[in-house]
Amino acid sequence: MIDEARRLAPRFAARAARHDRDGSFPADDFADLRRAGLFGLMVPARLGGAGAGFADYAAVAYELARGNGATALIFNMHASVTGALAGVTDDLADALGLPPEALRARDDHLAAAALGSWYAVAMSERGAGSRLSQLSTTYTRAGGGFRITGAKTFCSGAGHADAYLIAARSAADPAQVSQFLVPAGDGLRVEPTWDALGMRATGSHDLHVDVTVPEGALLGGVEGLALVVAQLAPHWMVASYAAVYVGVARAAVDAAVTHVTERKLGHLPAVRARIGRADAAVAAAHLAVMEAARRVDEAPGDAETNRWVWRAKLIAGTTAADVAASMLEAAGTSAMRRGHPLERLYRDARAGSLQPATSDVCADWLGVDAIGGDPDTDGSAPRW
Ligand SMILES: Cc1cc2nc3c(=O)[nH]c(=O)nc-3n(C[C@H](O)[C@H](O)[C@H](O)COP(=O)(O)OP(=O)(O)OC[C@H]3O[C@@H](n4cnc5c(N)ncnc54)[C@H](O)[C@@H]3O)c2cc1C
């Protein structure tokens, strides 16, 4: 799968400028991902997938992002849904008291992904960001299932996914935040609002929700699991973007090397030094991401694993923005023209620190931890 991602990246890169300019969903990239079987990356082999771990995912995301960060970011949402579902092992399900129907539904969603379905994430809301505890989308019990109503924003791939993971709070008991996998179609309306500085091809539009779903759409089969899952698997909520932004940063270094070689600027010491510093910074960020990912696979949930998860997101986000800015400066004004790869990468890299957990939030989490507090509860605002 990593080789497949490496093979596809140049194809994505060749299409990236057009999708960025038009703000259009990279449908052709997604057709390639489907054909390569990458929608089944996180799906266990017994359900027809590749059975990848988190480190495998990080390696794939890095390669895809070297081609087009926006494509890799949308793919990250699908990997998060399937990875978190696959992470609910039968033992964990027992510990959480999940009903057998929920495990059958988990397997159905995963098997469908291995056959080519892909899932988007509709968690964030205007005003609440991605903080689960602050969401205003609600659900009520209706007939044999649930009626979900509300409005989401920043939904990458909106209008193109086969189903959407929608987070909502119970109208009957607002402390319960649950997640549903809702098929595309009636009851979901996309409002095209995404015309952003960077990651333009993610098409992260608003999604209006007024839909009734059967009982089986409730992930885990038990209400109120969303916050539990966020704390049990912070790597999907925090660190999965990190690999994407390190890939974007590496693409910026590659684009700068191509540019300075073509323009015969490589003899200039200041240009060479910028490229040298950027190369080292990206390599270090990549190591931090892979270290976090290795620990997630080996010791998920450990205090030190979680520290690495938050470190990785912080380092990746800030490195991407810093490196892309420096590479643009090394390349000069001609690289600022619309359509130049560095101009797009500079804007795409800018989003890394802003995606949750933002760099500031990561730094606060790590700082609270370093001075002996509980970083999940002792922040100035709810983490989730
Ligand atoms: C390219 C892109 C694609 C995205 N795709 C998706 C998607 O597919 N699905 C989805 O659901 N969302 C998606 N998002 C949205 C993302 O997950 C966040 O929810 C969103 O960026 C938060 O937006 P916000 O403007 O409310 O900022 P916030 O995260 O609320 O941040 C605003 C400010 O408050 C600070 N802050 C926030 N929380 C805390 C805290 N606990 N403690 C201290 N300070 C804090 C931040 O550092 C920042 O300075 C995407 C975002 C981007 C940029």
The ligand as an SDF file (V2000), in Angstrom:
LIG
                    3D

 53 58  0  0  0  0  0  0  0  0999 V2000
   -8.3110   21.9750    5.5660 C   0  0  0  0  0  0  0  0  0  0  0  0
   -9.2470   21.6020    6.6620 C   0  0  0  0  0  0  0  0  0  0  0  0
  -10.0570   20.4850    6.5360 C   0  0  0  0  0  0  0  0  0  0  0  0
  -10.9380   20.1290    7.5540 C   0  0  0  0  0  0  0  0  0  0  0  0
  -11.7430   19.0400    7.3970 N   0  0  0  0  0  0  0  0  0  0  0  0
  -12.6210   18.7160    8.3600 C   0  0  0  0  0  0  0  0  0  0  0  0
  -13.4940   17.5940    8.2110 C   0  0  0  0  0  0  0  0  0  0  0  0
  -13.4460   16.8630    7.2110 O   0  0  0  0  0  0  0  0  0  0  0  0
  -14.3900   17.3480    9.1720 N   0  0  0  0  0  0  0  0  0  0  0  0
  -14.4840   18.1220   10.2890 C   0  0  0  0  0  0  0  0  0  0  0  0
  -15.3320   17.8190   11.1340 O   0  0  0  0  0  0  0  0  0  0  0  0
  -13.6730   19.1920   10.4740 N   0  0  0  0  0  0  0  0  0  0  0  0
  -12.7480   19.4980    9.5400 C   0  0  0  0  0  0  0  0  0  0  0  0
  -11.9420   20.5860    9.6920 N   0  0  0  0  0  0  0  0  0  0  0  0
  -12.1700   21.4820   10.8080 C   0  0  0  0  0  0  0  0  0  0  0  0
  -11.2700   21.2570   11.9420 C   0  0  0  0  0  0  0  0  0  0  0  0
  -11.3900   19.9230   12.3350 O   0  0  0  0  0  0  0  0  0  0  0  0
  -11.6100   22.1920   13.1310 C   0  0  0  0  0  0  0  0  0  0  0  0
  -12.8240   21.8620   13.6780 O   0  0  0  0  0  0  0  0  0  0  0  0
  -11.7110   23.5640   12.7850 C   0  0  0  0  0  0  0  0  0  0  0  0
  -10.5580   23.9320   12.0960 O   0  0  0  0  0  0  0  0  0  0  0  0
  -11.9040   24.3670   14.0790 C   0  0  0  0  0  0  0  0  0  0  0  0
  -12.3210   25.5960   13.6800 O   0  0  0  0  0  0  0  0  0  0  0  0
  -12.4370   26.8880   14.5200 P   0  0  0  0  0  0  0  0  0  0  0  0
  -12.3300   27.9650   13.5310 O   0  0  0  0  0  0  0  0  0  0  0  0
  -13.6680   26.8520   15.3580 O   0  0  0  0  0  0  0  0  0  0  0  0
  -11.1570   26.9530   15.4260 O   0  0  0  0  0  0  0  0  0  0  0  0
  -10.8630   26.3910   16.8880 P   0  0  0  0  0  0  0  0  0  0  0  0
  -10.2560   25.0440   16.8330 O   0  0  0  0  0  0  0  0  0  0  0  0
  -12.0130   26.5430   17.8020 O   0  0  0  0  0  0  0  0  0  0  0  0
   -9.7240   27.3810   17.2880 O   0  0  0  0  0  0  0  0  0  0  0  0
   -9.8940   28.8150   17.4240 C   0  0  0  0  0  0  0  0  0  0  0  0
   -8.7970   29.3430   18.3350 C   0  0  0  0  0  0  0  0  0  0  0  0
   -9.0440   28.8640   19.6780 O   0  0  0  0  0  0  0  0  0  0  0  0
   -7.9300   28.1290   20.1380 C   0  0  0  0  0  0  0  0  0  0  0  0
   -8.4090   26.9690   20.8940 N   0  0  0  0  0  0  0  0  0  0  0  0
   -9.2640   26.0080   20.4550 C   0  0  0  0  0  0  0  0  0  0  0  0
   -9.4590   25.0750   21.4150 N   0  0  0  0  0  0  0  0  0  0  0  0
   -8.7450   25.4560   22.4810 C   0  0  0  0  0  0  0  0  0  0  0  0
   -8.5280   24.9070   23.7670 C   0  0  0  0  0  0  0  0  0  0  0  0
   -9.0970   23.7520   24.1510 N   0  0  0  0  0  0  0  0  0  0  0  0
   -7.6790   25.5350   24.5940 N   0  0  0  0  0  0  0  0  0  0  0  0
   -7.0690   26.6990   24.2200 C   0  0  0  0  0  0  0  0  0  0  0  0
   -7.2410   27.2650   23.0010 N   0  0  0  0  0  0  0  0  0  0  0  0
   -8.0620   26.6650   22.1500 C   0  0  0  0  0  0  0  0  0  0  0  0
   -7.1670   27.6860   18.8750 C   0  0  0  0  0  0  0  0  0  0  0  0
   -5.7840   27.4830   19.1520 O   0  0  0  0  0  0  0  0  0  0  0  0
   -7.4040   28.8670   17.9520 C   0  0  0  0  0  0  0  0  0  0  0  0
   -6.4670   29.8750   18.2270 O   0  0  0  0  0  0  0  0  0  0  0  0
  -11.0230   20.9370    8.7180 C   0  0  0  0  0  0  0  0  0  0  0  0
  -10.1990   22.0660    8.8640 C   0  0  0  0  0  0  0  0  0  0  0  0
   -9.3080   22.4010    7.8540 C   0  0  0  0  0  0  0  0  0  0  0  0
   -8.4370   23.5980    8.0390 C   0  0  0  0  0  0  0  0  0  0  0  0
  1  2  1  0
  2  3  1  0
  2 52  2  0
  3  4  2  0
  4  5  1  0
  4 50  1  0
  5  6  2  0
  6  7  1  0
  6 13  1  0
  7  8  2  0
  7  9  1  0
  9 10  1  0
 10 11  2  0
 10 12  1  0
 12 13  2  0
 13 14  1  0
 14 15  1  0
 14 50  1  0
 15 16  1  0
 16 17  1  0
 16 18  1  0
 18 19  1  0
 18 20  1  0
 20 21  1  0
 20 22  1  0
 22 23  1  0
 23 24  1  0
 24 25  2  0
 24 26  1  0
 24 27  1  0
 27 28  1  0
 28 29  2  0
 28 30  1  0
 28 31  1  0
 31 32  1  0
 32 33  1  0
 33 34  1  0
 33 48  1  0
 34 35  1  0
 35 36  1  0
 35 46  1  0
 36 37  1  0
 36 45  1  0
 37 38  2  0
 38 39  1  0
 39 40  1  0
 39 45  2  0
 40 41  1  0
 40 42  2  0
 42 43  1  0
 43 44  2  0
 44 45  1  0
 46 47  1  0
 46 48  1  0
 48 49  1  0
 50 51  2  0
 51 52  1  0
 52 53  1  0
M  END
$$$$
